[in-house]
């Protein structure tokens, strides 16, 4: 129990010796280098550095019980109190991983009250991120940072300031991604070793992917070590050697989520995104503007374009920005004005054409799933809703529905009211009362017979139809995702995300479903989406960034392709069968649209 508390509050996962040795081999300075280990633990990095002949070592550890176990002297204290004036040739180690919610009150107060950290952190920041920030601050020019960390900070949107900081101050040299390999016995983490140099470089970045699940095979570390010291092995095209994939690629060019891909894969995905730049003019606040010329706040950040030079525009209650042209320096628009001379068009995203919502939260699903319906009275029947569960979702359709009781706030006022007017529901909930009362309360007192959070209920209730997708979709065996078309009146719980088309969108929901199920989207998501191991995450943020190909309604060819896709999807939906030949035809038709889009993008 004490170990669990220590891991949660101090983020302590101890690095295996063979991993430490591999990381030390990445150091390219001599034995006289000044080296810092900012979270020294029991001193394993320090002891291995000594065995390799390094002499000028400084270790810091906040936990005195750990520091005392080291054979090498360690400074007991908080790394964030360590003087920033101390500079080093190398910072190496395994920094702690602690979520913001698990930080102590004193730690939160420190980060929240310090202007320096307010600019670098937010409520989603793991303490790992300030560790990386401060470690770079301690490097001399040309100094090396070598850490083993979870992958997430390279890919999540809230870590964008850290990625931007690293690119502004230096370059990456090596990324070793272990994916689903278990490095730490008590942690299921997608771990990477990275080497960063505090110096801007143009050289290609070395990427190694190790795909083996389960425990780490020690022999593989020898193969990695050999690769890193054999320049002739490295090419820009991916090379596969058993479970190892390795290649060289460009440095990240901006702070958008980092996906390290072979150059030919980058080119392929870039062409796909450009094929999705087409957009007709749409009405935005009374002005005709192409959707590809409306930019989100994140778009501006990634393009390093100042928001103060833009004007806000609103579409479907979403905020977009347009760069100010000379004409826009006045207070008036003209419908024929070109708003986007200073920024290139962006690709259209799923988030532009649909509203995305997470499913409702009961707090204890098994308590509310209908066990029987033979003795329900009229009032109880009115509480029943059909729910799509993730396990029942297939491509294009849901295989089955699960019936739930949904009691919204103020429907049942007291427990006596529940017992008297909803007797079957009362009997069903009776065995779960204690567990229901212990649910998270979302800052209000929730009666045990109500759901704790009926988020997006109105969105689903009012939708004429919707698309459903599992929030977490394991794809590594199926090699496809599962976006299902669902009829009016269907609801979801927290394991399923819903997409509802905006009214102005002319493309049918069948076409949108087909596009999301296409091979092109699959390839884009597994390379640039939010992937953890063999699981794709489809919450709002990763979903809304998926490229989408709008139809050119002035093109008879594109209209015909759209209509044929609709026919095929409707047939699959009505028969509830994943017809292989029809799915193949859908993929072919989507590919034709993408090819047309690639040609058209050259004219945009």
Buried (B, 14 or more C-beta within 10 A) or exposed (E): EEEEEBBEBBBBBBBBEBBBBBBBBBBEBEEEBBBBBBBBBBBBBBBBBBEEEBEBBBBBBBBEEBBEBBEBEBEBEEBBEBEEEEEBBBBBBBBBBBEBEBBEEEBBEBBEEEEEBEEBBEEEBBBBBBBBBBBBBBBBEEBBBBBBBBBBBBBBBBBBBBBBBBBEBBBBBBBBBBBBBBBBEEEEBBBBBBBBBBBEEEEBBBBBBBBBEEEBBEEBBEBBBEBBEEEEBBEEEBEEEEBBBBBBBBBBEEBBBBBBBBBEBBEBBEBBBBBBBBBBEBEBEEBBBBBBBBBBEBBBBBBEBEEEEBEEBEBBEBEBBBBBBEEBEEEEBEEEBEBBEEBEBBBBBBBBBBBBBBBBBBBBBEBBBBEEEEEBEEBBEEBBBBBBBBEBBBBBBBEEBBEBBBBEEEBBEEEEEBBEBBBBBBEBBEEBBEEBEEBEEEEEEBBBBBBBBBBBBEBBEEBEBBBBBBBBBEBBEEEBBBBBBBEEEBBBBBBBBBBBBEEEBEBBBBBBBBBBBBBBBBBBBBBBBBBBBBBBBBEBBBBBBBBBBBBBEEBEEBEEBBEBBBEBBBEBBEEEEBBEEBBEBBBEBBEEBBEBBBEBBEEB
